Amino acid sequence: MSEMPMIFIGKRPTMNYVLAVMTEFNSGANRVVIKARGRVTAKAIDVAEIVKNRFLKDVTIEKMETDTESLPSNDGRTVSVSSLEITLLKA
Amino acid sequence: MSEMPMIFIGKRPTMNYVLAVMTEFNSGANRVVIKARGRVTAKAIDVAEIVKNRFLKDVTIEKMETDTESLPSNDGRTVSVSSLEITLLKA
């Protein structure tokens, strides 16, 4: 199975990640995975929607998966955070 | 096709929506749909994860769909907002 490029969503503006995804597709990738944790899962959805609706009409969402990850918090306890993984597929 | 209960995610605390979903399942629903728009799509994912991981182990995510909706903004223009629909299924 070939390597799939991964784009990790963080605090930068949405369009930065849109550009990153498009760069991967334009470099020949058939699939690009967008990953996000916590509040920025909403931004991951924005990125996927913008890429497929506004820029690359032949891209669709192949798969969406959620998960719960346990992370150490600042006070030493463990917090549960939702994560989202969106696989985009270019036809 | 039977009616599926819908829970619309808004500004209230996450656990309010978790409770609303669980109430529907406990009232006999086999499927519950969670809908959200914009930033609170992240909260919708939290609600789904908490319901299935912490409270109802026989519930799974059957389907997740994203969309882009056009809404009028305060200054009279139109803004595009991502939406998310998660269908939870009870085994």
N, CA and C atoms of all chains as a GROMACS GRO file, in nm:
protein
  546
    1MET      N    1   0.084  -0.119   0.000
    1MET     CA    2   0.000   0.000   0.000
    1MET      C    3   0.088   0.124   0.000
    2SER      N    4   0.053   0.220  -0.081
    2SER     CA    5   0.138   0.338  -0.094
    2SER      C    6   0.115   0.436   0.020
    3GLU      N    7   0.213   0.519   0.043
    3GLU     CA    8   0.205   0.623   0.145
    3GLU      C    9   0.099   0.726   0.109
    4MET      N   10   0.018   0.763   0.209
    4MET     CA   11  -0.079   0.868   0.185
    4MET      C   12  -0.034   0.995   0.253
    5PRO      N   13  -0.028   1.104   0.181
    5PRO     CA   14   0.010   1.229   0.246
    5PRO      C   15  -0.093   1.268   0.352
    6MET      N   16  -0.044   1.318   0.466
    6MET     CA   17  -0.131   1.358   0.577
    6MET      C   18  -0.115   1.507   0.600
    7ILE      N   19  -0.227   1.573   0.620
    7ILE     CA   20  -0.225   1.714   0.655
    7ILE      C   21  -0.284   1.725   0.795
    8PHE      N   22  -0.204   1.776   0.890
    8PHE     CA   23  -0.252   1.792   1.027
    8PHE      C   24  -0.303   1.934   1.048
    9ILE      N   25  -0.430   1.943   1.088
    9ILE     CA   26  -0.492   2.075   1.105
    9ILE      C   27  -0.451   2.134   1.239
   10GLY      N   28  -0.410   2.260   1.237
   10GLY     CA   29  -0.372   2.330   1.359
   10GLY      C   30  -0.435   2.467   1.365
   11LYS      N   31  -0.356   2.564   1.415
   11LYS     CA   32  -0.411   2.697   1.442
   11LYS      C   33  -0.399   2.795   1.326
   12ARG      N   34  -0.335   2.753   1.220
   12ARG     CA   35  -0.316   2.848   1.108
   12ARG      C   36  -0.448   2.868   1.033
   13PRO      N   37  -0.452   2.968   0.945
   13PRO     CA   38  -0.578   2.995   0.874
   13PRO      C   39  -0.618   2.877   0.785
   14THR      N   40  -0.749   2.861   0.770
   14THR     CA   41  -0.806   2.750   0.694
   14THR      C   42  -0.744   2.737   0.556
   15MET      N   43  -0.726   2.851   0.488
   15MET     CA   44  -0.678   2.844   0.350
   15MET      C   45  -0.535   2.791   0.340
   16ASN      N   46  -0.455   2.803   0.447
   16ASN     CA   47  -0.322   2.741   0.445
   16ASN      C   48  -0.332   2.590   0.426
   17TYR      N   49  -0.429   2.531   0.496
   17TYR     CA   50  -0.446   2.385   0.488
   17TYR      C   51  -0.509   2.343   0.355
   18VAL      N   52  -0.600   2.428   0.305
   18VAL     CA   53  -0.658   2.402   0.172
   18VAL      C   54  -0.545   2.396   0.068
   19LEU      N   55  -0.455   2.494   0.078
   19LEU     CA   56  -0.343   2.500  -0.016
   19LEU      C   57  -0.253   2.377  -0.001
   20ALA      N   58  -0.231   2.335   0.123
   20ALA     CA   59  -0.146   2.218   0.148
   20ALA      C   60  -0.206   2.092   0.085
   21VAL      N   61  -0.338   2.077   0.100
   21VAL     CA   62  -0.407   1.960   0.041
   21VAL      C   63  -0.396   1.965  -0.112
   22MET      N   64  -0.421   2.083  -0.168
   22MET     CA   65  -0.417   2.096  -0.314
   22MET      C   66  -0.278   2.071  -0.370
   23THR      N   67  -0.177   2.113  -0.294
   23THR     CA   68  -0.039   2.089  -0.336
   23THR      C   69  -0.010   1.940  -0.346
   24GLU      N   70  -0.063   1.863  -0.249
   24GLU     CA   71  -0.042   1.718  -0.253
   24GLU      C   72  -0.112   1.655  -0.374
   25PHE      N   73  -0.236   1.697  -0.399
   25PHE     CA   74  -0.306   1.642  -0.517
   25PHE      C   75  -0.235   1.682  -0.646
   26ASN      N   76  -0.189   1.805  -0.652
   26ASN     CA   77  -0.122   1.852  -0.773
   26ASN      C   78   0.015   1.789  -0.791
   27SER      N   79   0.069   1.730  -0.683
   27SER     CA   80   0.196   1.658  -0.692
   27SER      C   81   0.175   1.512  -0.729
   28GLY      N   82   0.051   1.472  -0.756
   28GLY     CA   83   0.025   1.337  -0.804
   28GLY      C   84  -0.043   1.244  -0.706
   29ALA      N   85  -0.074   1.290  -0.584
   29ALA     CA   86  -0.142   1.203  -0.487
   29ALA      C   87  -0.284   1.173  -0.533
   30ASN      N   88  -0.328   1.047  -0.511
   30ASN     CA   89  -0.467   1.012  -0.539
   30ASN      C   90  -0.554   1.032  -0.416
   31ARG      N   91  -0.493   1.018  -0.300
   31ARG     CA   92  -0.562   1.034  -0.173
   31ARG      C   93  -0.482   1.126  -0.082
   32VAL      N   94  -0.554   1.210  -0.009
   32VAL     CA   95  -0.491   1.293   0.093
   32VAL      C   96  -0.574   1.280   0.220
   33VAL      N   97  -0.505   1.256   0.334
   33VAL     CA   98  -0.574   1.241   0.461
   33VAL      C   99  -0.560   1.370   0.543
   34ILE      N  100  -0.674   1.420   0.590
   34ILE     CA  101  -0.676   1.538   0.676
   34ILE      C  102  -0.703   1.491   0.818
   35LYS      N  103  -0.615   1.527   0.912
   35LYS     CA  104  -0.633   1.486   1.051
   35LYS      C  105  -0.646   1.606   1.142
   36ALA      N  106  -0.732   1.593   1.242
   36ALA     CA  107  -0.751   1.703   1.337
   36ALA      C  108  -0.795   1.647   1.471
   37ARG      N  109  -0.768   1.726   1.575
   37ARG     CA  110  -0.806   1.689   1.711
   37ARG      C  111  -0.872   1.807   1.780
   38GLY      N  112  -0.976   1.778   1.858
   38GLY     CA  113  -1.040   1.884   1.938
   38GLY      C  114  -1.120   1.982   1.853
   39ARG      N  115  -1.113   2.110   1.892
   39ARG     CA  116  -1.196   2.211   1.826
   39ARG      C  117  -1.168   2.226   1.678
   40VAL      N  118  -1.044   2.200   1.637
   40VAL     CA  119  -1.012   2.222   1.497
   40VAL      C  120  -1.064   2.112   1.404
   41THR      N  121  -1.136   2.013   1.462
   41THR     CA  122  -1.204   1.918   1.372
   41THR      C  123  -1.302   1.993   1.282
   42ALA      N  124  -1.359   2.103   1.334
   42ALA     CA  125  -1.450   2.184   1.252
   42ALA      C  126  -1.375   2.244   1.134
   43LYS      N  127  -1.249   2.283   1.158
   43LYS     CA  128  -1.169   2.340   1.050
   43LYS      C  129  -1.134   2.233   0.946
   44ALA      N  130  -1.114   2.110   0.991
   44ALA     CA  131  -1.085   2.000   0.899
   44ALA      C  132  -1.201   1.980   0.800
   45ILE      N  133  -1.323   1.990   0.853
   45ILE     CA  134  -1.441   1.977   0.767
   45ILE      C  135  -1.446   2.093   0.667
   46ASP      N  136  -1.418   2.215   0.715
   46ASP     CA  137  -1.412   2.330   0.624
   46ASP      C  138  -1.311   2.306   0.511
   47VAL      N  139  -1.193   2.256   0.547
   47VAL     CA  140  -1.088   2.234   0.448
   47VAL      C  141  -1.136   2.135   0.342
   48ALA      N  142  -1.195   2.024   0.386
   48ALA     CA  143  -1.243   1.922   0.291
   48ALA      C  144  -1.351   1.980   0.199
   49GLU      N  145  -1.446   2.053   0.257
   49GLU     CA  146  -1.555   2.110   0.178
   49GLU      C  147  -1.503   2.212   0.077
   50ILE      N  148  -1.408   2.297   0.120
   50ILE     CA  149  -1.357   2.400   0.030
   50ILE      C  150  -1.279   2.337  -0.085
   51VAL      N  151  -1.195   2.237  -0.053
   51VAL     CA  152  -1.116   2.173  -0.158
   51VAL      C  153  -1.208   2.112  -0.263
   52LYS      N  154  -1.309   2.035  -0.220
   52LYS     CA  155  -1.388   1.959  -0.317
   52LYS      C  156  -1.495   2.045  -0.385
   53ASN      N  157  -1.545   2.148  -0.318
   53ASN     CA  158  -1.651   2.228  -0.380
   53ASN      C  159  -1.597   2.345  -0.461
   54ARG      N  160  -1.486   2.404  -0.415
   54ARG     CA  161  -1.443   2.527  -0.479
   54ARG      C  162  -1.328   2.506  -0.575
   55PHE      N  163  -1.240   2.409  -0.545
   55PHE     CA  164  -1.118   2.401  -0.624
   55PHE      C  165  -1.103   2.275  -0.708
   56LEU      N  166  -1.127   2.158  -0.648
   56LEU     CA  167  -1.104   2.034  -0.721
   56LEU      C  168  -1.234   1.955  -0.728
   57LYS      N  169  -1.306   1.974  -0.837
   57LYS     CA  170  -1.439   1.915  -0.849
   57LYS      C  171  -1.437   1.762  -0.858
   58ASP      N  172  -1.319   1.706  -0.893
   58ASP     CA  173  -1.310   1.560  -0.904
   58ASP      C  174  -1.266   1.495  -0.773
   59VAL      N  175  -1.263   1.572  -0.666
   59VAL     CA  176  -1.227   1.517  -0.535
   59VAL      C  177  -1.354   1.491  -0.453
   60THR      N  178  -1.359   1.376  -0.389
   60THR     CA  179  -1.472   1.343  -0.302
   60THR      C  180  -1.420   1.295  -0.166
   61ILE      N  181  -1.509   1.294  -0.069
   61ILE     CA  182  -1.474   1.237   0.061
   61ILE      C  183  -1.494   1.087   0.054
   62GLU      N  184  -1.386   1.012   0.063
   62GLU     CA  185  -1.394   0.867   0.054
   62GLU      C  186  -1.433   0.807   0.188
   63LYS      N  187  -1.383   0.867   0.296
   63LYS     CA  188  -1.400   0.807   0.428
   63LYS      C  189  -1.387   0.913   0.535
   64MET      N  190  -1.470   0.903   0.638
   64MET     CA  191  -1.454   0.991   0.755
   64MET      C  192  -1.458   0.904   0.878
   65GLU      N  193  -1.360   0.921   0.966
   65GLU     CA  194  -1.359   0.842   1.088
   65GLU      C  195  -1.330   0.929   1.209
   66THR      N  196  -1.402   0.901   1.316
   66THR     CA  197  -1.376   0.973   1.440
   66THR      C  198  -1.315   0.878   1.541
   67ASP      N  199  -1.250   0.936   1.638
   67ASP     CA  200  -1.191   0.855   1.744
   67ASP      C  201  -1.182   0.941   1.870
   68THR      N  202  -1.151   0.878   1.981
   68THR     CA  203  -1.126   0.952   2.104
   68THR      C  204  -0.985   0.922   2.150
   69GLU      N  205  -0.906   1.027   2.172
   69GLU     CA  206  -0.768   1.009   2.216
   69GLU      C  207  -0.752   1.064   2.357
   70SER      N  208  -0.671   0.996   2.436
   70SER     CA  209  -0.642   1.042   2.572
   70SER      C  210  -0.510   1.116   2.573
   71LEU      N  211  -0.515   1.240   2.618
   71LEU     CA  212  -0.395   1.323   2.619
   71LEU      C  213  -0.369   1.373   2.761
   72PRO      N  214  -0.241   1.391   2.797
   72PRO     CA  215  -0.211   1.450   2.928
   72PRO      C  216  -0.246   1.598   2.928
   73SER      N  217  -0.313   1.642   3.033
   73SER     CA  218  -0.346   1.785   3.042
   73SER      C  219  -0.237   1.856   3.121
   74ASN      N  220  -0.247   1.988   3.128
   74ASN     CA  221  -0.143   2.068   3.194
   74ASN      C  222  -0.126   2.034   3.342
   75ASP      N  223  -0.236   1.995   3.408
   75ASP     CA  224  -0.226   1.966   3.552
   75ASP      C  225  -0.196   1.818   3.580
   76GLY      N  226  -0.150   1.746   3.479
   76GLY     CA  227  -0.105   1.609   3.500
   76GLY      C  228  -0.213   1.503   3.487
   77ARG      N  229  -0.340   1.547   3.470
   77ARG     CA  230  -0.446   1.449   3.451
   77ARG      C  231  -0.457   1.412   3.304
   78THR      N  232  -0.552   1.326   3.273
   78THR     CA  233  -0.571   1.284   3.135
   78THR      C  234  -0.704   1.338   3.084
   79VAL      N  235  -0.702   1.397   2.967
   79VAL     CA  236  -0.827   1.444   2.907
   79VAL      C  237  -0.855   1.368   2.778
   80SER      N  238  -0.983   1.346   2.751
   80SER     CA  239  -1.023   1.280   2.628
   80SER      C  240  -1.055   1.385   2.523
   81VAL      N  241  -1.002   1.365   2.404
   81VAL     CA  242  -1.022   1.460   2.295
   81VAL      C  243  -1.069   1.383   2.172
   82SER      N  244  -1.172   1.436   2.106
   82SER     CA  245  -1.218   1.372   1.983
   82SER      C  246  -1.122   1.404   1.869
   83SER      N  247  -1.104   1.306   1.782
   83SER     CA  248  -1.023   1.332   1.664
   83SER      C  249  -1.102   1.293   1.539
   84LEU      N  250  -1.063   1.351   1.429
   84LEU     CA  251  -1.132   1.328   1.302
   84LEU      C  252  -1.029   1.304   1.194
   85GLU      N  253  -1.058   1.204   1.108
   85GLU     CA  254  -0.970   1.176   0.995
   85GLU      C  255  -1.057   1.171   0.871
   86ILE      N  256  -1.027   1.258   0.776
   86ILE     CA  257  -1.104   1.263   0.650
   86ILE      C  258  -1.010   1.222   0.536
   87THR      N  259  -1.051   1.119   0.463
   87THR     CA  260  -0.972   1.077   0.347
   87THR      C  261  -1.037   1.132   0.221
   88LEU      N  262  -0.962   1.217   0.150
   88LEU     CA  263  -1.010   1.272   0.023
   88LEU      C  264  -0.954   1.189  -0.091
   89LEU      N  265  -1.040   1.160  -0.189
   89LEU     CA  266  -1.001   1.078  -0.304
   89LEU      C  267  -1.021   1.157  -0.432
   90LYS      N  268  -0.919   1.154  -0.517
   90LYS     CA  269  -0.929   1.221  -0.647
   90LYS      C  270  -0.965   1.117  -0.752
   91ALA      N  271  -1.068   1.144  -0.828
   91ALA     CA  272  -1.118   1.047  -0.928
   91ALA      C  273  -1.015   1.030  -1.042
   92MET      N  274  -4.048   0.470   0.538
   92MET     CA  275  -3.931   0.494   0.622
   92MET      C  276  -3.973   0.569   0.748
   93SER      N  277  -3.925   0.525   0.861
   93SER     CA  278  -3.968   0.586   0.986
   93SER      C  279  -3.894   0.717   1.011
   94GLU      N  280  -3.953   0.799   1.094
   94GLU     CA  281  -3.894   0.926   1.134
   94GLU      C  282  -3.769   0.902   1.218
   95MET      N  283  -3.665   0.978   1.187
   95MET     CA  284  -3.545   0.967   1.270
   95MET      C  285  -3.535   1.092   1.356
   96PRO      N  286  -3.518   1.072   1.487
   96PRO     CA  287  -3.502   1.190   1.572
   96PRO      C  288  -3.374   1.265   1.536
   97MET      N  289  -3.385   1.399   1.535
   97MET     CA  290  -3.269   1.483   1.502
   97MET      C  291  -3.234   1.568   1.623
   98ILE      N  292  -3.106   1.575   1.650
   98ILE     CA  293  -3.056   1.662   1.756
   98ILE      C  294  -2.970   1.770   1.690
   99PHE      N  295  -3.011   1.896   1.704
   99PHE     CA  296  -2.934   2.005   1.645
   99PHE      C  297  -2.839   2.063   1.749
  100ILE      N  298  -2.710   2.063   1.715
  100ILE     CA  299  -2.609   2.111   1.808
  100ILE      C  300  -2.601   2.263   1.805
  101GLY      N  301  -2.601   2.322   1.924
  101GLY     CA  302  -2.591   2.468   1.934
  101GLY      C  303  -2.490   2.506   2.039
  102LYS      N  304  -2.523   2.611   2.114
  102LYS     CA  305  -2.424   2.670   2.206
  102LYS      C  306  -2.430   2.612   2.346
  103ARG      N  307  -2.523   2.524   2.374
  103ARG     CA  308  -2.532   2.471   2.509
  103ARG      C  309  -2.418   2.371   2.536
  104PRO      N  310  -2.398   2.335   2.663
  104PRO     CA  311  -2.287   2.244   2.694
  104PRO      C  312  -2.303   2.109   2.625
  105THR      N  313  -2.189   2.050   2.593
  105THR     CA  314  -2.186   1.922   2.522
  105THR      C  315  -2.275   1.817   2.588
  106MET      N  316  -2.270   1.809   2.721
  106MET     CA  317  -2.343   1.702   2.790
  106MET      C  318  -2.495   1.717   2.774
  107ASN      N  319  -2.543   1.838   2.750
  107ASN     CA  320  -2.687   1.854   2.723
  107ASN      C  321  -2.727   1.774   2.599
  108TYR      N  322  -2.643   1.780   2.496
  108TYR     CA  323  -2.675   1.712   2.371
  108TYR      C  324  -2.654   1.560   2.385
  109VAL      N  325  -2.553   1.523   2.462
  109VAL     CA  326  -2.533   1.380   2.491
  109VAL      C  327  -2.659   1.323   2.556
  110LEU      N  328  -2.711   1.397   2.654
  110LEU     CA  329  -2.832   1.354   2.724
  110LEU      C  330  -2.952   1.346   2.628
  111ALA      N  331  -2.962   1.444   2.538
  111ALA     CA  332  -3.072   1.446   2.442
  111ALA      C  333  -3.067   1.324   2.350
  112VAL      N  334  -2.946   1.288   2.305
  112VAL     CA  335  -2.930   1.171   2.218
  112VAL      C  336  -2.968   1.044   2.294
  113MET      N  337  -2.919   1.034   2.418
  113MET     CA  338  -2.947   0.914   2.497
  113MET      C  339  -3.096   0.900   2.528
  114THR      N  340  -3.161   1.012   2.549
  114THR     CA  341  -3.306   1.010   2.575
  114THR      C  342  -3.380   0.951   2.455
  115GLU      N  343  -3.337   0.988   2.334
  115GLU     CA  344  -3.401   0.935   2.213
  115GLU      C  345  -3.380   0.784   2.203
  116PHE      N  346  -3.257   0.739   2.227
  116PHE     CA  347  -3.231   0.595   2.220
  116PHE      C  348  -3.309   0.521   2.328
  117ASN      N  349  -3.314   0.579   2.446
  117ASN     CA  350  -3.385   0.513   2.556
  117ASN      C  351  -3.536   0.515   2.536
  118SER      N  352  -3.583   0.603   2.445
  118SER     CA  353  -3.725   0.606   2.411
  118SER      C  354  -3.759   0.509   2.298
  119GLY      N  355  -3.659   0.433   2.251
  119GLY     CA  356  -3.687   0.330   2.153
  119GLY      C  357  -3.634   0.356   2.013
  120ALA      N  358  -3.568   0.471   1.991
  120ALA     CA  359  -3.514   0.499   1.858
  120ALA      C  360  -3.400   0.402   1.826
  121ASN      N  361  -3.393   0.358   1.699
  121ASN     CA  362  -3.279   0.277   1.655
  121ASN      C  363  -3.167   0.364   1.599
  122ARG      N  364  -3.209   0.479   1.544
  122ARG     CA  365  -3.114   0.573   1.486
  122ARG      C  366  -3.141   0.712   1.540
  123VAL      N  367  -3.035   0.787   1.564
  123VAL     CA  368  -3.048   0.928   1.601
  123VAL      C  369  -2.950   1.007   1.514
  124VAL      N  370  -2.999   1.116   1.455
  124VAL     CA  371  -2.915   1.200   1.370
  124VAL      C  372  -2.872   1.324   1.446
  125ILE      N  373  -2.742   1.351   1.446
  125ILE     CA  374  -2.686   1.471   1.507
  125ILE      C  375  -2.648   1.567   1.395
  126LYS      N  376  -2.702   1.689   1.401
  126LYS     CA  377  -2.670   1.787   1.296
  126LYS      C  378  -2.603   1.910   1.356
  127ALA      N  379  -2.508   1.964   1.282
  127ALA     CA  380  -2.438   2.084   1.329
  127ALA      C  381  -2.386   2.164   1.211
  128ARG      N  382  -2.369   2.293   1.235
  128ARG     CA  383  -2.318   2.385   1.133
  128ARG      C  384  -2.207   2.470   1.192
  129GLY      N  385  -2.102   2.492   1.110
  129GLY     CA  386  -1.995   2.584   1.153
  129GLY      C  387  -1.908   2.525   1.261
  130ARG      N  388  -1.868   2.611   1.356
  130ARG     CA  389  -1.772   2.568   1.459
  130ARG      C  390  -1.822   2.455   1.545
  131VAL      N  391  -1.953   2.448   1.565
  131VAL     CA  392  -2.004   2.345   1.656
  131VAL      C  393  -2.006   2.206   1.592
  132THR      N  394  -1.959   2.192   1.467
  132THR     CA  395  -1.943   2.058   1.412
  132THR      C  396  -1.845   1.979   1.500
  133ALA      N  397  -1.747   2.048   1.559
  133ALA     CA  398  -1.654   1.982   1.651
  133ALA      C  399  -1.728   1.926   1.772
  134LYS      N  400  -1.829   2.001   1.818
  134LYS     CA  401  -1.908   1.955   1.933
  134LYS      C  402  -1.994   1.834   1.895
  135ALA      N  403  -2.041   1.830   1.773
  135ALA     CA  404  -2.120   1.716   1.725
  135ALA      C  405  -2.037   1.588   1.731
  136ILE      N  406  -1.910   1.599   1.692
  136ILE     CA  407  -1.820   1.484   1.697
  136ILE      C  408  -1.799   1.441   1.842
  137ASP      N  409  -1.779   1.538   1.931
  137ASP     CA  410  -1.766   1.507   2.074
  137ASP      C  411  -1.890   1.433   2.124
  138VAL      N  412  -2.008   1.480   2.089
  138VAL     CA  413  -2.133   1.418   2.135
  138VAL      C  414  -2.138   1.272   2.090
  139ALA      N  415  -2.109   1.248   1.961
  139ALA     CA  416  -2.114   1.112   1.908
  139ALA      C  417  -2.014   1.022   1.980
  140GLU      N  418  -1.892   1.071   1.998
  140GLU     CA  419  -1.788   0.991   2.063
  140GLU      C  420  -1.823   0.959   2.208
  141ILE      N  421  -1.878   1.060   2.279
  141ILE     CA  422  -1.911   1.038   2.420
  141ILE      C  423  -2.026   0.938   2.434
  142VAL      N  424  -2.128   0.953   2.349
  142VAL     CA  425  -2.242   0.860   2.356
  142VAL      C  426  -2.195   0.717   2.334
  143LYS      N  427  -2.118   0.695   2.229
  143LYS     CA  428  -2.085   0.556   2.193
  143LYS      C  429  -1.973   0.497   2.279
  144ASN      N  430  -1.881   0.580   2.326
  144ASN     CA  431  -1.770   0.525   2.405
  144ASN      C  432  -1.799   0.517   2.554
  145ARG      N  433  -1.875   0.616   2.604
  145ARG     CA  434  -1.890   0.621   2.748
  145ARG      C  435  -2.022   0.565   2.798
  146PHE      N  436  -2.128   0.580   2.717
  146PHE     CA  437  -2.260   0.547   2.770
  146PHE      C  438  -2.330   0.429   2.702
  147LEU      N  439  -2.332   0.429   2.570
  147LEU     CA  440  -2.406   0.323   2.500
  147LEU      C  441  -2.310   0.246   2.410
  148LYS      N  442  -2.258   0.136   2.462
  148LYS     CA  443  -2.154   0.062   2.391
  148LYS      C  444  -2.206  -0.006   2.265
  149ASP      N  445  -2.340  -0.020   2.254
  149ASP     CA  446  -2.396  -0.084   2.135
  149ASP      C  447  -2.432   0.017   2.026
  150VAL      N  448  -2.390   0.141   2.045
  150VAL     CA  449  -2.415   0.244   1.943
  150VAL      C  450  -2.289   0.264   1.859
  151THR      N  451  -2.307   0.273   1.728
  151THR     CA  452  -2.195   0.300   1.637
  151THR      C  453  -2.232   0.414   1.543
  152ILE      N  454  -2.132   0.471   1.480
  152ILE     CA  455  -2.157   0.572   1.378
  152ILE      C  456  -2.187   0.499   1.248
  153GLU      N  457  -2.309   0.513   1.199
  153GLU     CA  458  -2.347   0.445   1.076
  153GLU      C  459  -2.304   0.526   0.954
  154LYS      N  460  -2.312   0.658   0.966
  154LYS     CA  461  -2.289   0.743   0.848
  154LYS      C  462  -2.247   0.882   0.896
  155MET      N  463  -2.153   0.942   0.822
  155MET     CA  464  -2.118   1.082   0.847
  155MET      C  465  -2.118   1.154   0.714
  156GLU      N  466  -2.186   1.265   0.708
  156GLU     CA  467  -2.190   1.341   0.582
  156GLU      C  468  -2.166   1.488   0.608
  157THR      N  469  -2.084   1.547   0.521
  157THR     CA  470  -2.062   1.691   0.530
  157THR      C  471  -2.129   1.760   0.413
  158ASP      N  472  -2.153   1.888   0.429
  158ASP     CA  473  -2.214   1.966   0.321
  158ASP      C  474  -2.171   2.111   0.340
  159THR      N  475  -2.198   2.192   0.240
  159THR     CA  476  -2.174   2.336   0.252
  159THR      C  477  -2.306   2.408   0.232
  160GLU      N  478  -2.342   2.491   0.328
  160GLU     CA  479  -2.468   2.565   0.319
  160GLU      C  480  -2.439   2.713   0.304
  161SER      N  481  -2.522   2.779   0.223
  161SER     CA  482  -2.508   2.924   0.206
  161SER      C  483  -2.608   2.995   0.296
  162LEU      N  484  -2.557   3.083   0.380
  162LEU     CA  485  -2.644   3.153   0.475
  162LEU      C  486  -2.625   3.303   0.458
  163PRO      N  487  -2.731   3.382   0.482
  163PRO     CA  488  -2.716   3.526   0.478
  163PRO      C  489  -2.637   3.574   0.600
  164SER      N  490  -2.539   3.661   0.578
  164SER     CA  491  -2.463   3.716   0.690
  164SER      C  492  -2.528   3.845   0.738
  165ASN      N  493  -2.475   3.898   0.846
  165ASN     CA  494  -2.535   4.019   0.906
  165ASN      C  495  -2.532   4.139   0.811
  166ASP      N  496  -2.430   4.148   0.727
  166ASP     CA  497  -2.420   4.263   0.638
  166ASP      C  498  -2.488   4.238   0.503
  167GLY      N  499  -2.573   4.138   0.495
  167GLY     CA  500  -2.654   4.117   0.375
  167GLY      C  501  -2.589   4.032   0.269
  168ARG      N  502  -2.462   3.994   0.290
  168ARG     CA  503  -2.398   3.907   0.193
  168ARG      C  504  -2.427   3.761   0.226
  169THR      N  505  -2.371   3.673   0.147
  169THR     CA  506  -2.392   3.530   0.171
  169THR      C  507  -2.261   3.466   0.215
  170VAL      N  508  -2.268   3.388   0.321
  170VAL     CA  509  -2.148   3.317   0.365
  170VAL      C  510  -2.170   3.167   0.352
  171SER      N  511  -2.062   3.096   0.322
  171SER     CA  512  -2.068   2.950   0.314
  171SER      C  513  -2.027   2.890   0.447
  172VAL      N  514  -2.105   2.797   0.496
  172VAL     CA  515  -2.078   2.734   0.624
  172VAL      C  516  -2.081   2.582   0.605
  173SER      N  517  -1.982   2.514   0.661
  173SER     CA  518  -1.982   2.367   0.654
  173SER      C  519  -2.082   2.310   0.754
  174SER      N  520  -2.147   2.203   0.712
  174SER     CA  521  -2.237   2.135   0.804
  174SER      C  522  -2.199   1.988   0.813
  175LEU      N  523  -2.240   1.927   0.922
  175LEU     CA  524  -2.207   1.787   0.946
  175LEU      C  525  -2.330   1.715   0.998
  176GLU      N  526  -2.351   1.596   0.945
  176GLU     CA  527  -2.463   1.514   0.990
  176GLU      C  528  -2.408   1.376   1.027
  177ILE      N  529  -2.428   1.337   1.151
  177ILE     CA  530  -2.380   1.207   1.199
  177ILE      C  531  -2.500   1.120   1.234
  178THR      N  532  -2.510   1.003   1.172
  178THR     CA  533  -2.618   0.911   1.204
  178THR      C  534  -2.565   0.803   1.297
  179LEU      N  535  -2.623   0.800   1.417
  179LEU     CA  536  -2.586   0.697   1.515
  179LEU      C  537  -2.686   0.582   1.507
  180LEU      N  538  -2.634   0.461   1.510
  180LEU     CA  539  -2.716   0.341   1.501
  180LEU      C  540  -2.698   0.256   1.625
  181LYS      N  541  -2.812   0.212   1.680
  181LYS     CA  542  -2.807   0.123   1.796
  181LYS      C  543  -2.826  -0.020   1.748
  182ALA      N  544  -2.735  -0.108   1.787
  182ALA     CA  545  -2.740  -0.247   1.739
  182ALA      C  546  -2.862  -0.320   1.795
   0.00000   0.00000   0.00000
